């Protein structure tokens, strides 16, 4: 039977988008094909997309059901997700016999490899297009597995995640076509006939790629690795976090549908859901069939993967200590507002949220006059309090704490130093069981060893440390040590001094950290834009890869040459 999605149809639908994505990663200018506003979907919006009501109905319809993906090797069913907002999802997923599923995944590789970079890229774009059409449904799935507030789940779990997936496809395509598919080679031999060969070059995938998903951003962090591997010819086995299975299970379901309609083996993408307490990530990571691993999560397990999964190319995003240097500002109110939002968004449960605010104990220079350390800290606390004073607004920004560990860290932080801003409980009338807490700010001193052990380790969640330093120069050196030893996904600085700006920039260039300077408007240090911003650098301990660059995709395949006598 002919494929429903022919190469011609795929090219007609998606080649213009691929070309725009390729242009965007070259220019680094703003571009996105995925609208951020909920009204862009459904009636009057994108053709064939679900409206808000339809998306909610689709999400509700999957609850308390068995999501049968038609995978081979299913030996049972598993589930158990509970929303951070309270309700049990009740969805059951196939549990896989790996000895059956993994060989089935490999069986589709030859045809997928032979399809070539363009066809693979266009199939990936069709998968993304179908995910985009169901953005409202995915938003609820992300919200009720990650604890993100709905609007953040809609944007970060929907269009922003889709952008990151498309970005990975664009990089994958560009890296694969650097080498021509064939070449006629002729070497002159003087009076003798030239040596002549016909050469062909094929982007050969490494093998099965394992995606180990995270709890907080299942699609945003998952899509780059998934689509980078798939676009470079590798089957992808998706192992979601046990608390956040649904968004990635829906993704696998759509990917399998598209692959089948395009005439490829749907088993090129499969789900590996685990039983409660089973902990299959280590088992999977050491399987000889697994040749690529993408992981987002704790430093301990990321380090374990890098050390022990020797048969695989491992890409990790782990933990870091994100730091902001406060030296001076010509927009004090703007600085305070920006910091308050950055500390509050999603209850600080982002790998990019600032943790350490390095403030000279003698204070900083501002357009509102000289401000002492105590005044700066008090004003930051007041800005957070003002931002989150209304519970409706607070719920929309904070979301819910994703798991009990975050709550425990937040409560323990109050004993680490003087509390400048205590956390408060926020009631959520729609979801009374949701655990919602505002951030806390704790004062620490860079010269005290007991304080240093606290601020030089990650305290994931709504906890910020206002660290008193002797001078801006000391702040810059502490920044260097922090990034070098602990890693950082983001660094920020506020200064009106060209010399200080240069010093901070030199640290970030030396230690490979992404820097944001003097943000006072609607762009925040913990947000990055696909096609333009690099998420992580791969050059410090927080992550060994960046989302997304050529290095993130180029080692997922190897160029294999065949030479023939002409």
Residue pairs with C-beta under 8 A, 6 or more apart in sequence:
2 263
3 261
3 262
3 263
4 261
4 262
5 123
5 126
5 258
5 261
5 262
5 263
7 119
7 122
10 119
10 122
10 123
10 125
10 126
10 262
11 118
11 122
13 122
13 125
13 126
13 129
14 122
14 125
14 126
14 129
15 122
17 33
17 125
17 166
18 121
18 122
18 125
18 169
18 170
18 173
20 31
20 33
21 31
21 33
21 166
21 167
21 169
21 170
21 531
22 170
22 173
22 174
23 31
24 31
24 167
24 170
24 531
24 532
25 167
25 170
25 171
25 174
25 531
28 531
28 532
29 531
29 532
30 529
30 531
30 532
31 531
32 159
32 163
32 529
32 530
32 531
33 163
33 166
34 132
34 135
34 158
34 159
34 160
34 162
34 163
34 166
35 41
35 45
35 46
35 159
36 155
36 159
36 160
38 52
38 136
38 154
39 45
40 46
41 49
41 50
41 51
41 52
41 55
41 133
41 135
41 136
42 49
42 50
42 51
42 52
42 53
42 54
42 55
42 136
43 51
45 51
46 132
46 133
48 133
49 132
49 133
49 134
49 135
49 136
50 58
50 133
50 134
50 135
50 136
50 137
51 136
52 136
54 136
54 137
55 134
55 135
55 136
55 137
55 138
55 139
55 140
56 136
56 137
56 140
58 134
58 136
58 137
59 137
59 140
59 141
59 144
62 91
62 246
62 250
63 89
63 90
63 91
64 89
64 90
64 91
65 90
65 91
65 92
66 77
66 91
66 92
67 91
67 92
67 93
67 94
67 249
67 250
67 253
68 94
69 93
69 94
69 249
69 252
69 253
69 256
69 270
69 271
70 256
70 266
71 94
71 96
71 101
71 104
71 267
71 270
71 271
72 100
72 101
72 104
72 267
73 96
73 97
73 98
73 99
73 100
73 101
73 104
74 94
74 95
74 96
74 97
75 95
75 96
75 97
76 94
76 95
76 275
77 92
77 93
77 94
77 95
78 92
78 93
78 95
78 273
78 274
78 275
78 276
79 89
79 90
79 91
79 92
79 93
79 245
79 273
80 88
80 242
80 276
81 88
81 89
81 91
81 144
81 145
81 242
81 243
81 244
81 245
81 246
82 88
82 89
82 243
83 89
83 143
83 144
83 145
83 147
83 431
84 144
84 145
84 146
84 147
84 399
84 400
84 401
84 402
84 403
84 434
84 435
85 143
85 144
85 147
85 400
85 428
85 430
85 431
85 433
85 434
86 431
86 432
86 433
86 434
87 144
87 431
87 433
89 144
89 145
89 246
91 245
91 246
91 249
93 245
93 249
93 271
93 273
94 271
94 273
95 273
95 274
95 275
96 270
96 271
96 272
96 273
98 272
98 283
98 284
98 287
101 237
101 267
101 270
101 272
102 208
102 237
102 287
102 289
104 267
104 270
105 208
105 235
105 237
105 267
105 268
105 270
105 289
106 207
106 208
106 235
106 289
107 265
107 267
108 235
108 259
108 264
108 265
108 266
108 267
108 268
109 205
109 207
109 233
109 234
109 235
109 268
111 264
111 265
112 120
112 205
112 233
112 235
112 264
112 265
112 268
113 202
113 203
113 204
113 205
113 233
115 123
115 264
116 181
117 172
117 173
117 176
117 177
117 203
117 231
117 232
118 173
118 177
120 230
120 231
120 232
120 233
121 169
121 170
121 172
121 173
121 231
123 258
123 259
123 262
123 264
124 165
124 169
124 227
124 230
124 231
125 166
125 169
126 258
126 262
127 227
127 254
127 255
127 258
128 162
128 165
128 166
128 169
128 227
130 254
130 257
130 258
131 138
131 162
131 251
131 254
132 158
132 159
132 162
134 250
134 254
135 154
135 158
135 159
135 162
136 154
137 250
138 157
138 158
138 219
138 247
138 250
139 150
139 153
139 154
139 157
139 158
140 150
140 153
141 157
141 246
141 247
141 250
142 148
142 153
142 156
142 157
142 158
142 218
142 219
142 247
143 149
143 150
143 153
143 157
143 399
144 246
145 215
145 218
145 243
145 244
145 245
145 246
145 247
146 153
146 157
146 215
146 216
146 217
146 218
146 244
146 399
146 402
147 216
147 346
147 347
147 349
147 399
147 400
147 401
147 402
147 434
148 156
148 157
148 216
148 346
148 399
149 346
149 395
149 396
149 397
149 398
149 399
150 396
151 396
152 345
152 346
152 399
153 399
156 217
156 220
157 217
157 218
157 219
157 220
157 247
158 219
160 220
160 530
161 217
161 219
161 220
161 222
161 223
162 223
163 529
163 530
163 531
164 220
164 223
164 224
164 530
164 535
164 547
164 548
165 223
165 224
165 226
165 227
166 227
166 530
167 224
167 530
167 531
167 547
167 548
168 223
168 224
168 225
168 227
168 228
168 231
168 547
168 548
168 552
168 553
169 227
169 228
169 231
170 531
171 228
171 548
171 549
171 550
171 552
171 553
172 227
172 228
172 231
172 232
172 553
172 556
173 231
174 550
175 232
175 550
175 553
175 554
176 203
176 232
176 557
179 201
179 203
179 559
180 201
181 200
181 201
181 202
182 198
182 199
182 200
182 201
183 198
183 199
183 201
184 196
184 197
184 198
184 199
184 566
185 195
185 196
185 197
185 198
185 199
185 563
185 566
186 194
186 195
186 196
186 566
187 194
187 195
187 196
188 194
189 195
196 565
196 566
197 563
197 564
197 565
197 566
198 563
198 564
198 565
198 566
199 561
199 562
199 563
199 564
200 561
200 562
200 564
201 559
201 560
201 561
202 559
202 560
202 562
203 232
203 233
203 557
203 558
203 559
204 233
204 557
204 558
204 559
204 560
205 229
205 232
205 233
205 234
205 556
205 557
206 234
206 291
206 292
206 313
206 556
206 557
206 558
207 234
207 235
207 289
207 290
207 291
207 292
208 234
208 235
208 236
208 237
208 289
208 290
208 291
208 292
209 225
209 226
209 229
209 230
209 234
209 235
209 236
209 237
209 290
209 291
209 292
209 293
209 294
209 556
210 236
210 237
210 239
210 284
210 285
210 290
210 292
210 293
210 294
210 312
211 222
211 225
211 226
211 229
211 236
211 237
211 238
211 239
211 248
211 294
212 239
212 281
212 284
212 285
212 293
212 294
212 295
212 296
212 297
213 221
213 222
213 238
213 239
213 240
213 241
213 244
213 248
213 296
214 221
214 222
214 241
214 244
214 296
214 297
215 241
215 243
215 244
215 402
215 403
216 244
216 346
216 349
216 350
216 351
216 402
217 296
217 350
218 240
218 241
218 244
218 247
218 248
219 247
219 248
219 251
221 296
221 317
222 238
222 240
222 247
222 248
222 251
222 294
222 296
223 251
224 294
224 547
224 548
224 552
225 292
225 294
225 315
226 236
226 238
226 251
226 269
226 294
228 294
228 548
228 552
228 553
228 556
229 235
229 236
229 292
229 294
229 556
230 236
230 255
230 268
230 269
231 553
232 553
232 556
232 557
233 557
234 291
234 292
234 556
234 557
235 267
235 268
235 269
235 270
236 268
236 269
236 270
237 270
237 271
237 272
237 284
237 290
238 248
238 249
238 251
238 252
238 269
238 270
238 271
238 272
239 272
239 273
239 274
239 280
239 281
239 284
240 247
240 248
240 249
240 271
240 273
241 297
242 273
242 274
242 276
243 402
243 403
245 271
245 273
248 271
249 271
249 273
252 269
252 270
252 271
255 266
255 268
255 269
256 266
256 267
256 269
256 270
257 266
259 265
259 266
259 268
259 269
260 266
272 280
272 284
274 280
281 301
282 304
284 290
285 293
285 305
285 308
285 309
285 312
286 308
286 309
286 311
288 311
290 309
290 311
290 312
291 311
291 312
291 313
292 312
292 313
292 314
292 315
292 556
293 305
293 309
293 312
293 313
293 314
293 315
294 315
295 301
295 302
295 305
295 314
295 315
295 316
295 317
296 316
296 317
296 351
297 317
297 318
298 318
298 319
299 318
299 319
299 458
299 541
302 316
302 317
302 318
303 318
305 314
305 316
306 314
306 316
306 544
313 555
313 556
314 544
315 544
315 545
315 552
316 543
316 544
316 545
317 351
317 489
317 536
317 542
317 543
317 545
317 547
318 487
318 541
318 542
318 543
319 351
319 458
319 460
319 487
319 542
320 351
320 458
320 483
320 486
320 487
320 488
320 489
320 540
320 541
320 542
320 543
321 355
321 356
321 455
321 456
321 457
321 458
321 482
321 486
321 487
321 488
322 352
322 353
322 354
322 355
322 356
322 488
322 489
322 490
322 491
322 492
322 525
322 526
323 354
323 355
323 356
323 357
323 358
323 478
323 479
323 482
323 483
323 488
323 491
323 492
324 339
324 354
324 356
324 357
324 358
324 491
324 492
324 493
324 494
324 525
325 358
325 472
325 475
325 476
325 479
325 491
325 492
325 493
325 494
325 495
325 500
325 504
326 335
326 357
326 358
326 359
326 360
326 364
326 376
326 475
326 493
326 494
327 360
327 364
327 472
327 475
327 493
327 494
327 495
327 496
327 497
327 500
328 364
328 365
328 366
328 494
328 495
328 496
328 497
328 500
329 335
329 364
329 365
329 366
329 367
329 494
329 495
329 496
329 518
329 520
330 366
330 367
330 496
331 367
331 518
331 520
332 366
332 367
332 368
332 371
332 379
333 368
334 520
334 521
335 366
335 494
335 518
335 520
336 379
336 380
336 382
336 383
337 383
337 387
337 520
338 519
338 520
338 521
338 524
338 525
339 354
339 357
339 380
339 383
340 380
340 383
340 384
340 386
340 387
341 387
341 397
341 524
342 353
342 354
342 524
342 525
342 526
343 353
343 354
343 380
343 384
343 439
343 441
343 462
343 464
344 384
344 387
344 388
344 397
344 398
344 438
344 439
344 462
345 353
345 397
345 524
345 526
346 353
346 397
346 398
346 399
347 398
347 399
347 400
347 401
347 406
347 436
347 437
347 439
347 461
347 462
348 355
348 439
348 460
348 461
348 462
348 463
348 464
349 399
349 401
349 402
349 406
349 460
349 461
349 462
350 526
351 489
351 542
352 489
352 490
352 525
352 526
352 527
352 528
352 535
353 526
354 464
354 490
354 492
354 525
354 526
355 455
355 458
355 459
355 463
355 464
355 465
356 455
356 464
356 465
356 467
356 482
357 380
357 464
357 465
357 466
357 467
358 446
358 467
358 469
358 475
358 478
358 479
359 373
359 376
359 377
359 466
359 467
359 468
359 469
359 475
360 373
360 468
360 469
360 470
360 471
360 472
360 474
360 475
361 373
361 468
361 469
361 470
362 372
362 373
362 471
363 370
363 371
363 372
363 373
363 375
363 376
364 370
364 371
364 376
364 494
365 371
365 496
371 379
373 466
373 468
376 466
377 420
377 441
377 443
377 466
378 420
380 420
380 421
380 441
380 466
381 420
381 421
381 441
384 421
384 438
384 439
384 441
385 421
385 438
387 393
387 397
388 394
388 397
388 398
388 426
388 438
391 426
391 427
394 426
394 436
394 438
395 426
395 428
395 436
398 426
398 436
398 437
398 438
398 462
399 436
400 428
400 431
400 434
400 435
400 436
401 407
401 410
401 435
401 436
401 437
401 461
401 462
406 460
406 461
406 462
407 435
407 437
407 461
409 459
409 460
409 461
409 463
410 423
410 437
410 440
410 461
410 462
410 463
413 440
413 442
413 459
413 463
414 422
414 423
414 440
414 442
416 442
416 444
416 451
416 454
416 465
417 442
417 443
417 444
417 445
417 451
417 454
417 465
418 442
418 443
419 440
419 441
419 442
419 443
420 441
420 442
420 443
420 466
421 439
421 440
421 441
422 440
423 437
423 438
423 439
423 440
423 462
424 437
424 438
425 436
425 437
426 436
426 437
426 438
427 436
428 434
428 436
437 462
438 462
439 462
439 463
439 464
440 462
440 463
440 464
441 464
441 465
441 466
442 463
442 464
442 465
442 466
443 465
443 466
443 468
444 451
444 454
444 455
444 465
444 466
444 467
444 468
445 451
445 467
445 468
446 452
446 455
446 467
446 468
446 469
446 470
446 474
446 478
447 470
451 467
454 465
455 465
455 467
456 482
456 485
456 486
457 486
458 486
459 465
467 478
469 475
469 478
472 495
472 497
472 500
473 503
476 500
476 503
476 504
476 507
479 491
479 504
479 507
480 507
480 510
480 511
482 488
483 491
483 507
483 508
483 511
483 512
483 513
483 540
484 511
484 540
485 541
486 541
486 542
487 540
487 541
487 542
487 543
488 513
488 540
488 542
489 514
489 535
489 536
489 542
489 543
490 513
490 514
490 516
490 525
490 526
491 504
491 507
491 508
491 513
491 514
491 515
491 516
492 515
492 516
492 517
492 519
492 525
493 500
493 501
493 504
493 515
493 516
493 517
493 518
494 517
494 518
495 501
495 504
495 517
495 518
501 517
504 515
504 517
505 515
505 517
507 513
508 514
508 515
511 539
511 540
512 537
512 538
512 539
512 540
513 537
513 539
513 540
514 528
514 533
514 534
514 535
514 536
514 537
516 523
516 525
519 525
528 534
528 535
530 548
534 546
534 547
534 548
534 549
535 546
535 547
535 548
536 542
536 543
536 545
536 546
536 547
537 543
537 546
538 544
538 545
538 546
538 549
538 551
538 552
545 551
545 552
546 552
